[in-house]
Amino acid sequence: MTEQIVDIMEANMPVSSDVAAVARSAGGAAGGEAAGRVVGSLRSNLTEKVDKSGVGQVTMLNLSQEVKEALTGGSVPVVGEGSVSSGAIQPGAVTDDKIPVGEVTSKRVSSVSGLSFERLTSWENMLDVRGCEAFKSSSIGSTGNELSIASGDSIRIKPVAGDSCMAFLVPILDVPGEISVKLRVWPKPARSVYSPTNFIPGISVRIWDARNGAQNDLVLGSVYMKVDDGLTAVYRSDGNPNGNGFLFVQIPVEASECGTVFGVTMLASGGHGLCLGSEPVGFDRVTPSVIRDFTCIQSTVQATGTINGDSASWTPNINGGGVSSSSPLSNLVDASMGMLEVAFHCDREVIVYALTKDDDNSLHQHADLMQRVGPGDVRVTWDLAEIDAHKGHPIDRVWIVGAEAGVEYTITGVTFRMVDEFEGDGDLRGTLRRIQSAASKPAGQLRLVSPDGTRWRLTVGDDGVLGAVADTRVVTNVAILGNSLTANGIAGWSCGMAASGPETDWVWLTVQRLRDRNPAVTFHCWDDEDRSGDTVSRGSCNPFETNAGQASIATLVGNVPADADLVILQIGDNVNTDERKTKYRANINGLMTAIRAKAPDCILVYLGSWFAKPDLETEVSEACERSGALRVDIADLHTQANQNTVGASCTWPDRTTHVIDSSGVAMHPGDLGMKAIADRLWQTLDPLVKQA
């Protein structure tokens, strides 16, 4: 019996040798039990086999690839429903547009790092446009706007008579912690732009908590806008702490636009797709290909004009007025991303700045991050690793300015993008760039730090012999040369003009910090005090500003002691005619070189102009590099809040009280401006001045 079972079993289905051996060797009751087990296993396995008389039991899915190719003779087979297995699909062969909308979940999308904004074709994963509905209120009408669904990411909406805006709610699916929204409206609404000089969209985009009211609603900030035949804008949230589930959009309209049908396309992403949030964003979150969707020309700076996102026309109110990019760029880019480029066409020469912002939200201009370009097609690039390494703070925004007040400037085709981007070890690439940059700097700009923390400035003589001078030092002897911000030339008024008193100007405030490091520092600011033992001197640079040349250089250098530990030159504001500018450019290097020769071991600081002088930047930058001077810019501190006002009173060093009756005097820094200058200067001096 067992032999027969084994014969039948092996003829129809191979079994393990262990089972067959048990069946053959067992006899009696044990053999019966073994045979029973084998028969049971045989029956179970036979139920999973194809019945040769059955119909439809064998499909293409059951066949191996070899059999399929043999059946088709190498031709393209007819693919039936459910007949393609995953093994027959090449990796990456199924693209987003082949996946049903319902299967593109937010979880699937957000897991893809660095996904470009335009590459997502199915956006219902974040916004349920099919659930979009007109919002009803007293300003819109009892029935709301007329609204219909145009496609998976678009609606058509028509304001009717009496409506002051278009308003609608869009459900957000899988409510994210962060969200970015790209919105396009066409034709262009009449009130697209909030202001011609403050280029932000006149559209409100908010995350709502409920349909019945703005409970815990969150306004999204605009980061990019472009106006052509329509309006394109990108918004982002800084989080969604309440888990609000609706996007509420309001687009204001004029009465003449009621009855017009507008198209609105809405694309949204959360997580890694596009969201930025409030923290700096790394390379895996905003790719170089989409940075242009987050950066545009957004506002004017000390100028009047019109802005259109990728173009602008303006007339500077003062020398150096212009336009600014959206900010902060440090939320979009970091040092690992390579080079930031801005490209545009300009009709005349302009100056392009990269500005940094410190922890106190103060903006800083840097001469070595400035370039003169144009006219024509121009490109300006900055190494982000270089900025981080040498400035101590990341890039915040870009300014494009005109050097001449009253002249109209126009730029078009403005784009921001990352160039020379790279994958892999960004830190190594940045380090190599910094080494290359340092090696190409003039000797006077090179600083080395010894193990005890002392900073050394590299020097080189005419004979080629290298030396080093300590920049980090105990400061006792100080020479300060300046214009009216420093030492007003009017009799009895020998302190900073427009300060409320001699103990509130930037010189006094700076000296107090120096005295904290070294009690031997002495300085008296009142005329009736004995100044004979002062280690700090204050003099005027007016002779050089008004008539730069060998004679004025000798006058200024005569006020610098040979043993000076620190020399501060606050200069440039009175260089305000073509003749003065020509002489200044020709002689500023000679002045800085002469000061360095007189006091070779000093910390030398060039404290820039209160009134912006961008047309002097090239020569000033070169003079600082050659003399090893540190550059501190303050033109960006010149704001109305930092000026004084006509009618304010001030006490002179001769202890008489006066009222400011001139707008020219009032334009100088008041106490807030003086403190801002002292704070800015101390950021440079702080790491250099040792405790005595």
MARMIDREN-802399 format. One record per residue (C-alpha): residue number from 1; x, y, z; residue in one letter. Coordinates in steps of 0.001 Angstrom, whole numbers, plus 500000, padded with zeros to 6 digits. Example, Ala and Ser with C-alpha at 12.3 -4.5 7.8 and 13.67 -1.06 7.14 Angstrom:
2
(1 (512300 495500 507800) a);
(2 (513670 498940 507140) s);
This chain:
692
(1 (500000 500000 500000) m);
(2 (502708 502457 500962) t);
(3 (504701 501622 497858) e);
(4 (501662 502351 495692) q);
(5 (501127 505658 497429) i);
(6 (504749 506632 496903) v);
(7 (504569 505682 493232) d);
(8 (501411 507753 492692) i);
(9 (502824 510669 494701) m);
(10 (506160 510851 492921) e);
(11 (504490 510533 489530) a);
(12 (502328 513573 490173) n);
(13 (504293 515716 492651) m);
(14 (507843 515331 493923) p);
(15 (508023 515099 497686) v);
(16 (510859 515313 500129) s);
(17 (513014 512233 500603) s);
(18 (512253 512262 504335) d);
(19 (508514 511819 503797) v);
(20 (509038 509119 501164) a);
(21 (511398 507184 503434) a);
(22 (508879 507227 506278) v);
(23 (506146 505907 504004) a);
(24 (508297 503079 502653) r);
(25 (509715 501900 505957) s);
(26 (506635 502154 508119) a);
(27 (504355 499169 508480) g);
(28 (501093 498294 510222) g);
(29 (499341 501081 512085) a);
(30 (502377 503310 511878) a);
(31 (502495 502818 508147) g);
(32 (498848 503733 507896) g);
(33 (499382 506918 509812) e);
(34 (502357 507866 507664) a);
(35 (500429 507114 504499) a);
(36 (497533 509211 505755) g);
(37 (499805 512170 506331) r);
(38 (501258 511879 502877) v);
(39 (497827 511588 501237) v);
(40 (496628 514660 503161) g);
(41 (499633 516651 502029) s);
(42 (499098 515425 498481) l);
(43 (495450 516519 498459) r);
(44 (496337 519937 499893) s);
(45 (498995 520561 497291) n);
(46 (496828 519306 494436) l);
(47 (494178 521947 495227) t);
(48 (496732 524623 494386) e);
(49 (497636 523041 491043) k);
(50 (496088 523878 487691) v);
(51 (493295 521590 486522) d);
(52 (494143 520535 482994) k);
(53 (490455 520671 482080) s);
(54 (489975 524067 483762) g);
(55 (489449 527297 481808) v);
(56 (491050 530686 482605) g);
(57 (493286 529300 485329) q);
(58 (496571 530240 483568) v);
(59 (497214 533956 482909) t);
(60 (500184 535906 481569) m);
(61 (501052 536716 485150) l);
(62 (501655 532994 485826) n);
(63 (504092 532638 482957) l);
(64 (507793 533256 483174) s);
(65 (509375 535987 481057) q);
(66 (511040 533280 478920) e);
(67 (507672 531670 478117) v);
(68 (506106 535067 477321) k);
(69 (508895 535885 474849) e);
(70 (508565 532408 473262) a);
(71 (504802 532839 472808) l);
(72 (505084 536268 471191) t);
(73 (508062 535509 469019) g);
(74 (509694 538721 470230) g);
(75 (506757 540924 469152) s);
(76 (504861 543231 471522) v);
(77 (502240 541192 473351) p);
(78 (498697 542262 474122) v);
(79 (498816 543137 477816) v);
(80 (495726 542084 479660) g);
(81 (494349 543396 482926) e);
(82 (496475 542371 485907) g);
(83 (499057 540635 483738) s);
(84 (502138 542788 484418) v);
(85 (504191 541993 487491) s);
(86 (506570 544432 489229) s);
(87 (509535 542419 488002) g);
(88 (508676 543327 484407) a);
(89 (508935 547088 485054) i);
(90 (512226 548950 484752) q);
(91 (513109 551094 487803) p);
(92 (511859 554652 487259) g);
(93 (509685 553636 484295) a);
(94 (506446 554604 486050) v);
(95 (506277 558405 486253) t);
(96 (504031 560586 488428) d);
(97 (501483 561133 485655) d);
(98 (500953 557330 485375) k);
(99 (499923 557048 489021) i);
(100 (496220 557568 489795) p);
(101 (495566 560753 491756) v);
(102 (494224 558835 494714) g);
(103 (497467 556886 495030) e);
(104 (499748 559956 495202) v);
(105 (499618 560480 498939) t);
(106 (501257 563327 500821) s);
(107 (503338 560743 502665) k);
(108 (504678 559416 499394) r);
(109 (505502 562893 498080) v);
(110 (507015 564314 501264) s);
(111 (509416 561392 501490) s);
(112 (511132 562535 498295) v);
(113 (513899 564954 499299) s);
(114 (514502 567991 497104) g);
(115 (511509 567454 494827) l);
(116 (511155 570351 492384) s);
(117 (507984 572422 492509) f);
(118 (507011 571966 488867) e);
(119 (507732 568237 488783) r);
(120 (504664 567334 490787) l);
(121 (501811 566949 488318) t);
(122 (499147 565785 490772) s);
(123 (498725 568338 493520) w);
(124 (495521 566997 495029) e);
(125 (497772 565309 497547) n);
(126 (497919 568659 499390) m);
(127 (494872 570615 498159) l);
(128 (491474 569129 497372) d);
(129 (490604 571559 494583) v);
(130 (487493 569501 493830) r);
(131 (486264 570473 497298) g);
(132 (486803 574190 496628) c);
(133 (483823 576405 497443) e);
(134 (483000 580095 497215) a);
(135 (483134 581925 500516) f);
(136 (480088 583941 501486) k);
(137 (480167 587223 503412) s);
(138 (478597 590661 503383) s);
(139 (481360 592075 501173) s);
(140 (481053 589280 498651) i);
(141 (477328 588674 498514) g);
(142 (474931 586206 500021) s);
(143 (475605 583655 497307) t);
(144 (479339 584230 496948) g);
(145 (481270 584339 493691) n);
(146 (480339 582038 490837) e);
(147 (482844 579199 490974) l);
(148 (483472 576022 488970) s);
(149 (486222 573411 488874) i);
(150 (488338 573667 485723) a);
(151 (490836 570839 486334) s);
(152 (492626 568935 489065) g);
(153 (494491 572070 490170) d);
(154 (492466 574956 488714) s);
(155 (489169 576743 489217) i);
(156 (487216 579386 487344) r);
(157 (485751 582149 489449) i);
(158 (483603 585171 488556) k);
(159 (482879 588056 490921) p);
(160 (479368 589373 490442) v);
(161 (477982 592891 490817) a);
(162 (478598 594251 494295) g);
(163 (481546 591973 495075) d);
(164 (484724 593633 496328) s);
(165 (486852 590511 496073) c);
(166 (487011 586906 495006) m);
(167 (487118 584588 498003) a);
(168 (487144 580833 498287) f);
(169 (488066 577975 500607) l);
(170 (490148 574960 499584) v);
(171 (490402 571888 501857) p);
(172 (493955 570815 502704) i);
(173 (494495 567056 502706) l);
(174 (496714 565407 505320) d);
(175 (497199 568760 507075) v);
(176 (500962 569478 507120) p);
(177 (503022 571239 509746) g);
(178 (504333 573522 507003) e);
(179 (502932 574441 503631) i);
(180 (504024 576343 500541) s);
(181 (501508 577470 497952) v);
(182 (502106 578585 494384) k);
(183 (499148 580508 493003) l);
(184 (498525 581964 489542) r);
(185 (495597 584215 488606) v);
(186 (494760 585291 485074) w);
(187 (493908 587701 483607) p);
(188 (495910 590015 485859) k);
(189 (493672 591545 488572) p);
(190 (493737 595346 488683) a);
(191 (494900 595274 492300) r);
(192 (497623 592664 491814) s);
(193 (500362 594656 493487) v);
(194 (500065 596085 496979) y);
(195 (502342 599010 496086) s);
(196 (504583 599813 493086) p);
(197 (507531 600296 495452) t);
(198 (506732 597423 497827) n);
(199 (506321 594538 495446) f);
(200 (504090 592145 497323) i);
(201 (500846 590680 495985) p);
(202 (497554 592303 496886) g);
(203 (496175 588863 497693) i);
(204 (495579 587315 501093) s);
(205 (496309 583617 501580) v);
(206 (495571 582177 505011) r);
(207 (495207 578802 506664) i);
(208 (491798 578628 508328) w);
(209 (490584 576506 511185) d);
(210 (486945 576169 510164) a);
(211 (484434 577232 507544) r);
(212 (482430 579328 509992) n);
(213 (485161 581781 510986) g);
(214 (488803 582708 511133) a);
(215 (489576 580797 514298) q);
(216 (493322 580558 514878) n);
(217 (493922 581519 511274) d);
(218 (497495 581895 510026) l);
(219 (498512 584392 507326) v);
(220 (501012 583065 504808) l);
(221 (503791 585451 503772) g);
(222 (504613 586008 500117) s);
(223 (508168 585231 499043) v);
(224 (507983 585638 495268) y);
(225 (505791 587385 492741) m);
(226 (505799 587968 489012) k);
(227 (503329 589999 486964) v);
(228 (502833 589496 483227) d);
(229 (499473 588722 481619) d);
(230 (498541 587321 485002) g);
(231 (499866 587196 488546) l);
(232 (502092 584409 489897) t);
(233 (502935 584362 493590) a);
(234 (504510 581912 496034) v);
(235 (503504 581912 499696) y);
(236 (504791 579927 502620) r);
(237 (503818 579307 506215) s);
(238 (506113 579374 509215) d);
(239 (504324 576323 510544) g);
(240 (500728 575296 511202) n);
(241 (500571 574906 514995) p);
(242 (496784 574575 515124) n);
(243 (496497 572009 512349) g);
(244 (494172 574257 510323) n);
(245 (492540 572371 507487) g);
(246 (491472 575008 504941) f);
(247 (493267 577400 502641) l);
(248 (491369 580711 502476) f);
(249 (492208 582920 499465) v);
(250 (490990 586500 498964) q);
(251 (491706 588382 495725) i);
(252 (490486 592016 495683) p);
(253 (488747 593241 492531) v);
(254 (487596 596576 491152) e);
(255 (483938 597169 490323) a);
(256 (484827 597119 486625) s);
(257 (486112 593549 486978) e);
(258 (482797 592133 488247) c);
(259 (481512 589782 485577) g);
(260 (485019 588816 484429) t);
(261 (485870 585118 484621) v);
(262 (489276 584564 486234) f);
(263 (491299 581378 486193) g);
(264 (493147 580376 489366) v);
(265 (495711 577580 489542) t);
(266 (496833 576415 492986) m);
(267 (499749 574107 493656) l);
(268 (500816 573209 497181) a);
(269 (503480 571175 498909) s);
(270 (504429 570361 502468) g);
(271 (507446 568839 504143) g);
(272 (510422 568523 501809) h);
(273 (508631 569521 498616) g);
(274 (508994 573274 498926) l);
(275 (508268 574392 502567) c);
(276 (510822 576599 504239) l);
(277 (509445 577468 507648) g);
(278 (511342 579786 509971) s);
(279 (514632 577856 510149) e);
(280 (517517 577991 507687) p);
(281 (516956 575462 504932) v);
(282 (519594 573090 503659) g);
(283 (520339 571726 500204) f);
(284 (517915 568831 500577) d);
(285 (514935 571140 501049) r);
(286 (515184 573822 498387) v);
(287 (516994 572692 495296) t);
(288 (518963 575062 493069) p);
(289 (516403 574561 490308) s);
(290 (513610 576189 492304) v);
(291 (515363 579060 494092) i);
(292 (514174 581431 491361) r);
(293 (510616 580689 492501) d);
(294 (511437 582128 495922) f);
(295 (513531 585183 495058) t);
(296 (512703 588354 493143) c);
(297 (513202 592126 493216) i);
(298 (510754 593129 495927) q);
(299 (511320 596688 497236) s);
(300 (513050 600009 496675) t);
(301 (515910 601310 498832) v);
(302 (516190 605104 499140) q);
(303 (514629 605459 495702) a);
(304 (511291 605951 493950) t);
(305 (510146 603750 491089) g);
(306 (508193 600687 490013) t);
(307 (509000 597006 490491) i);
(308 (507755 593968 488612) n);
(309 (509543 591072 490266) g);
(310 (511982 590353 487460) d);
(311 (512332 593983 486358) s);
(312 (512432 597459 487908) a);
(313 (512847 601149 487094) s);
(314 (513892 603609 489789) w);
(315 (515388 607003 490461) t);
(316 (517721 607202 493500) p);
(317 (516791 609787 496137) n);
(318 (520450 609873 497182) i);
(319 (523613 608446 495705) n);
(320 (523352 604716 496100) g);
(321 (519563 604363 495990) g);
(322 (518171 601291 494279) g);
(323 (516197 598073 494707) v);
(324 (516418 595031 496959) s);
(325 (515754 591347 496532) s);
(326 (513298 589483 498725) s);
(327 (514822 588359 501998) s);
(328 (516140 586613 503969) p);
(329 (518059 584575 501418) l);
(330 (519630 582650 504300) s);
(331 (516310 580780 504609) n);
(332 (516840 579464 501091) l);
(333 (520551 578872 500672) v);
(334 (523518 577896 502791) d);
(335 (527264 577578 502440) a);
(336 (527082 574007 501134) s);
(337 (525186 575001 497991) m);
(338 (528034 576637 496069) g);
(339 (527610 579891 494162) m);
(340 (524624 582263 494141) l);
(341 (524150 584132 490874) e);
(342 (522006 587128 489956) v);
(343 (521689 587915 486255) a);
(344 (519908 590798 484519) f);
(345 (520107 593433 481785) h);
(346 (520752 597063 482772) c);
(347 (520665 600253 480719) d);
(348 (523540 601922 482621) r);
(349 (526240 601021 485133) e);
(350 (524920 599807 488495) v);
(351 (526481 598520 491700) i);
(352 (525443 595104 493036) v);
(353 (525847 594289 496737) y);
(354 (525443 591107 498747) a);
(355 (524415 592102 502287) l);
(356 (524681 590046 505467) t);
(357 (522604 590388 508633) k);
(358 (523942 589854 512140) d);
(359 (522229 588426 515199) d);
(360 (520897 591884 516096) d);
(361 (519153 592154 512698) n);
(362 (521600 594822 511503) s);
(363 (522428 594753 507789) l);
(364 (526061 594969 506693) h);
(365 (527463 596071 503348) q);
(366 (530903 594732 502431) h);
(367 (533229 596312 499905) a);
(368 (534528 592934 498756) d);
(369 (530965 591703 498092) l);
(370 (530277 594659 495784) m);
(371 (530669 594718 492006) q);
(372 (530192 597452 489406) r);
(373 (528548 596046 486292) v);
(374 (526848 597136 483093) g);
(375 (525513 598444 480942) p);
(376 (524252 595369 479070) g);
(377 (523730 591739 480103) d);
(378 (525488 591042 483388) v);
(379 (526014 588195 485843) r);
(380 (527284 588525 489399) v);
(381 (528153 585539 491598) t);
(382 (529086 585063 495248) w);
(383 (530597 582046 496942) d);
(384 (528304 581307 499879) l);
(385 (530999 579383 501735) a);
(386 (533332 582358 501364) e);
(387 (530714 584737 502788) i);
(388 (530032 582517 505787) d);
(389 (533725 582015 506493) a);
(390 (534879 585628 506298) h);
(391 (531815 587644 507295) k);
(392 (530599 585510 510188) g);
(393 (526975 585776 509033) h);
(394 (525105 584396 505991) p);
(395 (523855 586368 503014) i);
(396 (520523 588106 503672) d);
(397 (519645 590014 500497) r);
(398 (520983 591556 497307) v);
(399 (520887 595272 496474) w);
(400 (521170 596713 492966) i);
(401 (521820 600453 493239) v);
(402 (522501 603467 491060) g);
(403 (525429 605730 491883) a);
(404 (523804 608988 490748) e);
(405 (520823 610625 492427) a);
(406 (518099 611912 490123) g);
(407 (518996 609565 487244) v);
(408 (516576 606817 486149) e);
(409 (517870 603243 486110) y);
(410 (516173 600219 484529) t);
(411 (516899 596510 484913) i);
(412 (515068 593635 483189) t);
(413 (515164 589843 483141) g);
(414 (516340 589517 486746) v);
(415 (516902 585905 487818) t);
(416 (518440 584341 490898) f);
(417 (519878 580842 490699) r);
(418 (522542 578530 492052) m);
(419 (525465 577845 489740) v);
(420 (528302 575360 490043) d);
(421 (526125 573387 492429) e);
(422 (527535 570086 493527) f);
(423 (526705 566903 495336) e);
(424 (528774 565221 497990) g);
(425 (531102 566842 500482) d);
(426 (530088 570498 500319) g);
(427 (532301 571400 503266) d);
(428 (535414 570208 501438) l);
(429 (534482 572159 498314) r);
(430 (533848 575282 500372) g);
(431 (537137 574848 502209) t);
(432 (539061 574607 498949) l);
(433 (537388 577777 497707) r);
(434 (538274 579608 500900) r);
(435 (541909 578492 500655) i);
(436 (542063 579659 497055) q);
(437 (540463 582977 497963) s);
(438 (542808 583544 500899) a);
(439 (545850 582751 498768) a);
(440 (544806 585400 496244) s);
(441 (544279 588184 498818) k);
(442 (546871 590937 499326) p);
(443 (549177 590227 502250) a);
(444 (547591 592967 504332) g);
(445 (544242 591169 504279) q);
(446 (545541 587824 505516) l);
(447 (544948 587043 509205) r);
(448 (546403 584050 511019) l);
(449 (545420 582883 514493) v);
(450 (548056 581446 516830) s);
(451 (547239 578774 519480) p);
(452 (546777 581413 522207) d);
(453 (544067 583131 520149) g);
(454 (546185 586068 518973) t);
(455 (545342 587242 515448) r);
(456 (548350 588080 513282) w);
(457 (548360 590212 510144) r);
(458 (550783 589061 507464) l);
(459 (553120 591745 506125) t);
(460 (555585 591817 503268) v);
(461 (558371 594318 502692) g);
(462 (559657 595720 499412) d);
(463 (562453 593167 499649) d);
(464 (559917 590347 499716) g);
(465 (560575 589414 503332) v);
(466 (557427 588226 505116) l);
(467 (556555 589316 508633) g);
(468 (553618 589232 511024) a);
(469 (552078 591893 513242) v);
(470 (549677 591075 516036) a);
(471 (546179 592408 515347) d);
(472 (545005 591172 518723) t);
(473 (546452 593501 521328) r);
(474 (545943 595476 524492) v);
(475 (544785 598915 523314) v);
(476 (545942 602019 525187) t);
(477 (546887 604711 522653) n);
(478 (544123 605589 520208) v);
(479 (543928 608163 517392) a);
(480 (540495 608957 515926) i);
(481 (540243 611134 512821) l);
(482 (536847 612022 511429) g);
(483 (534450 614572 509996) n);
(484 (531432 616180 511657) s);
(485 (530183 612811 512901) l);
(486 (533366 612645 514974) t);
(487 (534827 616078 515654) a);
(488 (532691 618998 514530) n);
(489 (534902 621937 513647) g);
(490 (532644 624647 515147) i);
(491 (534209 626371 518153) a);
(492 (532840 624850 521358) g);
(493 (531289 621912 519489) w);
(494 (534184 619465 519232) s);
(495 (532140 616257 519387) c);
(496 (529839 614334 517082) g);
(497 (527323 616669 515444) m);
(498 (523656 616134 516440) a);
(499 (524431 613953 519464) a);
(500 (522548 615239 522518) s);
(501 (525895 615681 524289) g);
(502 (529569 614699 524111) p);
(503 (528897 611618 526253) e);
(504 (526425 610167 523744) t);
(505 (528429 610304 520504) d);
(506 (530034 607202 519001) w);
(507 (533556 608203 520054) v);
(508 (532686 608397 523764) w);
(509 (530695 605137 523628) l);
(510 (533554 603304 521900) t);
(511 (536139 604625 524365) v);
(512 (534062 603317 527288) q);
(513 (534286 599808 525839) r);
(514 (538026 600184 525342) l);
(515 (538336 601370 528944) r);
(516 (536473 598259 530138) d);
(517 (539267 596187 528575) r);
(518 (542061 598478 529778) n);
(519 (541588 600981 532651) p);
(520 (544693 602833 531429) a);
(521 (542672 604265 528536) v);
(522 (541868 607904 529375) t);
(523 (539686 610384 527500) f);
(524 (537970 613638 528486) h);
(525 (535192 615108 526349) c);
(526 (534377 618399 528140) w);
(527 (536291 621562 527270) d);
(528 (536911 622516 530929) d);
(529 (538598 619178 531706) e);
(530 (542351 618538 531621) d);
(531 (543076 616506 528496) r);
(532 (546841 616582 528741) s);
(533 (547088 612982 529958) g);
(534 (544538 611489 527578) d);
(535 (545592 608372 525679) t);
(536 (542783 608941 523147) v);
(537 (542978 611832 520690) s);
(538 (540273 613130 518358) r);
(539 (541040 615142 515208) g);
(540 (539462 616321 511976) s);
(541 (539866 614717 508543) c);
(542 (538156 617651 506817) n);
(543 (541348 618872 505099) p);
(544 (541670 615577 503225) f);
(545 (537964 615319 502335) e);
(546 (537863 618786 500819) t);
(547 (541283 618820 499166) n);
(548 (542973 615422 499133) a);
(549 (546671 615605 498365) g);
(550 (550148 615417 499848) q);
(551 (549628 618444 502077) a);
(552 (546412 617167 503656) s);
(553 (547914 613690 504032) i);
(554 (550782 615197 506015) a);
(555 (548292 617107 508196) t);
(556 (546286 614008 509098) l);
(557 (549283 611745 509600) v);
(558 (550765 614357 511932) g);
(559 (547881 613631 514326) n);
(560 (548720 609920 514508) v);
(561 (551250 608888 517206) p);
(562 (553843 606347 516137) a);
(563 (552989 604133 519109) d);
(564 (549246 604093 518376) a);
(565 (547575 600775 519153) d);
(566 (544398 601719 517304) l);
(567 (543730 604257 514542) v);
(568 (540154 604876 513375) i);
(569 (539599 606897 510204) l);
(570 (535944 607992 509846) q);
(571 (535900 609708 506488) i);
(572 (534209 610313 503123) g);
(573 (530965 612179 503831) d);
(574 (532169 615555 502544) n);
(575 (533550 614173 499291) v);
(576 (530551 615548 497421) n);
(577 (531811 617262 494253) t);
(578 (533441 615854 491134) d);
(579 (536719 617618 491935) e);
(580 (536790 616285 495494) r);
(581 (535959 612767 494295) k);
(582 (538744 612801 491722) t);
(583 (541335 613893 494287) k);
(584 (539999 611460 496900) y);
(585 (540236 608475 494564) r);
(586 (543784 609442 493608) a);
(587 (545023 609901 497182) n);
(588 (543089 607617 499570) i);
(589 (545621 604830 499094) n);
(590 (548437 607270 499861) g);
(591 (546719 608346 503088) l);
(592 (546170 604788 504311) m);
(593 (549723 603776 503378) t);
(594 (551165 606797 505196) a);
(595 (549180 606027 508359) i);
(596 (550372 602423 508258) r);
(597 (553973 603599 507827) a);
(598 (553648 606011 510777) k);
(599 (552049 603428 513104) a);
(600 (553036 600052 511628) p);
(601 (551788 597969 514557) d);
(602 (548352 599560 514953) c);
(603 (544900 598142 514339) i);
(604 (543788 600355 511446) l);
(605 (540041 600783 510829) v);
(606 (538366 602574 507924) y);
(607 (534940 603619 509249) l);
(608 (532845 604379 506167) g);
(609 (530513 607232 505330) s);
(610 (527153 607959 506960) w);
(611 (526018 609277 503580) f);
(612 (526475 606461 501038) a);
(613 (529367 606939 498606) k);
(614 (529227 603915 496290) p);
(615 (531225 605728 493577) d);
(616 (534293 605705 495883) l);
(617 (534073 602006 496784) e);
(618 (536648 600628 494369) t);
(619 (539485 602900 495476) e);
(620 (538580 602604 499177) v);
(621 (538499 598821 498955) s);
(622 (541909 598706 497281) e);
(623 (543409 601107 499854) a);
(624 (542127 598963 502727) c);
(625 (543527 595810 501163) e);
(626 (546982 597292 500605) r);
(627 (547268 598817 504076) s);
(628 (545703 595897 505941) g);
(629 (542922 598142 507239) a);
(630 (539659 596699 508511) l);
(631 (536557 598055 506789) r);
(632 (533398 598959 508751) v);
(633 (530427 600261 506735) d);
(634 (527674 602354 508322) i);
(635 (525718 603803 505365) a);
(636 (522895 601316 505925) d);
(637 (522455 602745 509451) l);
(638 (521471 606099 507952) h);
(639 (517720 605868 508502) t);
(640 (515226 608451 509652) q);
(641 (514964 606774 513042) a);
(642 (518730 607114 513540) n);
(643 (518831 610822 512586) q);
(644 (518136 613717 514915) n);
(645 (515314 616239 514315) t);
(646 (514971 619971 513901) v);
(647 (513997 621497 517254) g);
(648 (515914 618982 519369) a);
(649 (518352 620357 521937) s);
(650 (521947 619354 522474) c);
(651 (524714 620273 524903) t);
(652 (528094 621201 523487) w);
(653 (531437 620320 525112) p);
(654 (531650 623916 526333) d);
(655 (528515 623066 528371) r);
(656 (526217 625450 526473) t);
(657 (522818 624241 525269) t);
(658 (521644 624759 521694) h);
(659 (518588 623903 519574) v);
(660 (519053 622203 516221) i);
(661 (517574 624634 513677) d);
(662 (519009 623202 510471) s);
(663 (517881 620155 508496) s);
(664 (521496 619658 507462) g);
(665 (522501 619217 511105) v);
(666 (519428 617102 511866) a);
(667 (520394 614635 509106) m);
(668 (523385 613613 511222) h);
(669 (523053 610695 513636) p);
(670 (521184 611400 516853) g);
(671 (521785 609374 519992) d);
(672 (520232 606228 518470) l);
(673 (522365 606593 515360) g);
(674 (525518 607234 517409) m);
(675 (524897 604095 519448) k);
(676 (524263 602091 516257) a);
(677 (527615 603268 514852) i);
(678 (529435 602379 518092) a);
(679 (527776 598951 518163) d);
(680 (528717 598272 514539) r);
(681 (532324 599325 515124) l);
(682 (532621 597198 518260) w);
(683 (531621 594085 516341) q);
(684 (534947 594438 514515) t);
(685 (537021 595572 517492) l);
(686 (535675 593134 520077) d);
(687 (537724 590074 518997) p);
(688 (540875 592203 518510) l);
(689 (541066 594141 521776) v);
(690 (542639 592127 524593) k);
(691 (541923 592475 528284) q);
(692 (544807 594258 530003) a);
